[in-house]
Amino acid sequence: MTNKFKNKKGFTLVEMLIAISLFIVVTFFSIGSLLSIFDASKRARDSKTVVDNLNFAIEDMTRVVRFGGSHYCGISSSQTATQDCSGGGSSLSVTFEGNRIIYRWNGSINDPIQRSDNGGAYKNITSPETKIEHLKFYVMGSSDSDTQQSYVFVVIKGYVGNKPTAQSKFSIQTLMSQRNLDTNI
């Protein structure tokens, strides 16, 4: 009598278990890699949003400082008040096109950088995703009897992202100088 099963082709149970196990391991690592790629993509998008947002805020400040006058380290509603501060302050007042523009940060990570025009309501100029940890304005040359141009040095540090493992940190330092002397404004 011949064995009917001897001529049949196929996989044994052990071969099937090994194949399925290998498939599961490869799938597991592939899914992990895909999740890492999606996470990296989200961090890159968030970082781009923050960079664009901070670029807009700094460009706005630069334009006001460059073409404005009566730079004041702190909050002042006076159109002509000037004040230097080598120790830095969390707010800056500048007269620009007949308006007193004030930039400030209240000192908390959840607080955005804000702008006020002529003592009006403060408006956020950075997005809620941008977490500011440190902001200082250093004003120099504003009180020198118009013998030199005023300049403002700004230091901003912070991050984007809610989870500590997914945060992208940034540190920005920029120098903004007045284009004209205060007497020409």
C-alpha positions as CSV (number, residue, x, y, z in Angstrom):
1,M,0.0,0.0,0.0
2,T,1.4,3.4,-0.9
3,N,1.1,6.4,1.3
4,K,-1.3,9.0,-0.2
5,F,0.3,11.8,1.6
6,K,3.8,11.2,0.5
7,N,3.4,12.7,-2.9
8,K,1.4,15.7,-1.7
9,K,3.3,19.1,-1.7
10,G,2.8,21.7,1.0
11,F,4.0,23.3,4.2
12,T,4.3,21.6,7.5
13,L,2.7,23.2,10.6
14,V,6.2,24.2,11.9
15,E,7.0,26.0,8.6
16,M,3.8,27.9,8.7
17,L,4.3,29.0,12.3
18,I,7.8,30.2,11.5
19,A,6.6,32.1,8.4
20,I,3.8,33.8,10.4
21,S,6.1,34.7,13.2
22,L,8.6,36.3,10.8
23,F,5.7,38.2,9.1
24,I,4.5,39.5,12.5
25,V,8.0,40.7,13.5
26,V,8.6,42.5,10.2
27,T,5.2,44.1,10.3
28,F,5.8,45.3,13.9
29,F,9.1,47.0,13.0
30,S,7.6,48.5,9.9
31,I,4.7,50.0,11.8
32,G,7.1,51.4,14.3
33,S,9.2,53.0,11.6
34,L,6.0,54.5,10.0
35,L,4.9,56.0,13.3
36,S,8.4,57.5,13.7
37,I,8.2,59.0,10.2
38,F,4.8,60.5,10.9
39,D,6.0,62.0,14.2
40,A,9.1,63.5,12.5
41,S,6.9,65.0,9.8
42,K,4.5,66.5,12.4
43,R,7.5,68.0,14.3
44,A,8.9,69.4,11.0
45,R,5.5,71.0,10.2
46,D,5.2,72.5,13.7
47,S,8.8,73.8,13.6
48,K,8.1,75.5,10.2
49,T,4.9,77.1,11.6
50,V,6.8,78.4,14.6
51,V,9.7,79.7,12.5
52,D,7.2,81.4,10.1
53,N,5.3,82.9,13.0
54,L,8.4,84.1,14.8
55,N,9.8,85.5,11.6
56,F,6.6,87.5,11.1
57,A,6.8,88.8,14.8
58,I,10.5,89.8,14.5
59,E,10.0,91.4,11.1
60,D,7.2,93.5,12.6
61,M,9.4,94.6,15.5
62,T,12.3,95.3,13.2
63,R,10.2,97.6,11.0
64,V,8.9,99.5,14.0
65,V,12.3,99.9,15.6
66,R,14.0,100.8,12.3
67,F,11.6,103.5,11.2
68,G,10.4,104.5,14.7
69,G,11.9,106.6,17.4
70,S,11.8,107.3,21.2
71,H,12.8,103.8,22.1
72,Y,11.9,102.9,25.7
73,C,12.8,99.8,27.6
74,G,9.5,99.1,29.4
75,I,6.0,100.3,28.9
76,S,5.5,104.0,28.3
77,S,2.6,105.8,26.6
78,S,4.6,109.0,26.2
79,Q,5.4,109.7,22.6
80,T,8.8,111.1,23.5
81,A,10.0,109.1,26.5
82,T,13.3,107.2,26.0
83,Q,15.0,104.8,28.3
84,D,18.0,102.5,27.8
85,C,18.3,99.2,29.7
86,S,21.5,97.2,29.6
87,G,19.9,94.6,32.0
88,G,17.1,93.9,29.6
89,G,13.3,94.2,30.0
90,S,10.3,92.1,29.0
91,S,8.6,95.0,27.2
92,L,9.5,97.7,24.6
93,S,7.8,100.9,23.6
94,V,8.5,102.7,20.4
95,T,6.9,105.7,18.7
96,F,6.1,104.7,15.1
97,E,4.1,106.9,12.6
98,G,2.6,108.9,15.4
99,N,1.6,105.8,17.4
100,R,3.1,104.4,20.5
101,I,3.7,100.7,19.8
102,I,4.3,98.4,22.8
103,Y,5.6,94.9,22.6
104,R,5.5,92.7,25.8
105,W,5.7,89.2,27.2
106,N,4.1,88.5,30.5
107,G,6.7,86.0,31.6
108,S,4.8,82.7,31.5
109,I,5.4,79.9,29.0
110,N,1.8,80.0,27.9
111,D,1.9,83.7,27.3
112,P,2.5,84.9,23.7
113,I,4.4,88.0,22.6
114,Q,1.8,90.8,22.4
115,R,1.6,94.2,20.6
116,S,-0.5,97.2,21.6
117,D,-1.0,100.3,19.4
118,N,-1.6,103.7,21.2
119,G,-2.6,102.0,24.5
120,G,-5.2,99.9,22.9
121,A,-5.9,96.2,23.6
122,Y,-2.9,93.9,23.4
123,K,-3.0,91.5,20.4
124,N,-1.0,88.3,20.2
125,I,1.6,88.3,17.5
126,T,2.9,84.7,18.2
127,S,0.8,81.6,17.9
128,P,-0.4,79.5,20.8
129,E,1.9,76.6,19.6
130,T,4.9,78.8,20.2
131,K,6.0,78.4,23.8
132,I,8.2,81.4,24.9
133,E,10.5,80.5,27.8
134,H,12.6,83.7,27.8
135,L,12.3,87.1,26.1
136,K,14.4,90.2,26.8
137,F,14.7,93.6,25.0
138,Y,18.0,95.5,25.5
139,V,17.7,99.1,24.4
140,M,20.9,101.1,23.8
141,G,21.6,104.6,22.5
142,S,18.0,106.0,23.0
143,S,19.1,108.6,25.5
144,D,22.3,109.9,23.9
145,S,20.9,113.3,22.8
146,D,20.6,112.0,19.3
147,T,24.3,111.6,18.7
148,Q,23.9,108.0,17.7
149,Q,21.2,105.7,16.4
150,S,19.2,103.7,18.9
151,Y,19.3,100.0,18.7
152,V,17.4,97.1,20.3
153,F,18.9,93.7,21.0
154,V,16.3,91.0,21.4
155,V,16.8,87.5,22.9
156,I,14.0,84.9,22.5
157,K,14.1,81.3,23.7
158,G,11.4,78.7,23.6
159,Y,10.1,75.6,22.0
160,V,7.2,74.0,20.1
161,G,5.5,70.8,20.9
162,N,3.6,69.5,23.9
163,K,5.4,66.2,24.7
164,P,9.0,66.6,26.0
165,T,10.2,63.9,23.5
166,A,8.6,65.8,20.6
167,Q,9.7,69.3,21.4
168,S,11.8,71.4,19.0
169,K,13.7,74.1,20.9
170,F,14.7,77.5,19.4
171,S,16.9,80.4,20.4
172,I,16.9,83.6,18.5
173,Q,19.1,86.7,19.0
174,T,18.7,89.7,16.7
175,L,19.9,93.3,16.6
176,M,17.5,96.0,15.3
177,S,18.8,99.4,14.7
178,Q,17.1,102.7,14.1
179,R,17.5,104.0,10.6
180,N,17.1,107.7,11.4
181,L,18.0,109.8,14.4
182,D,15.1,110.7,16.7
183,T,15.3,114.4,15.5
184,N,14.2,113.3,12.0
185,I,11.0,111.6,13.2
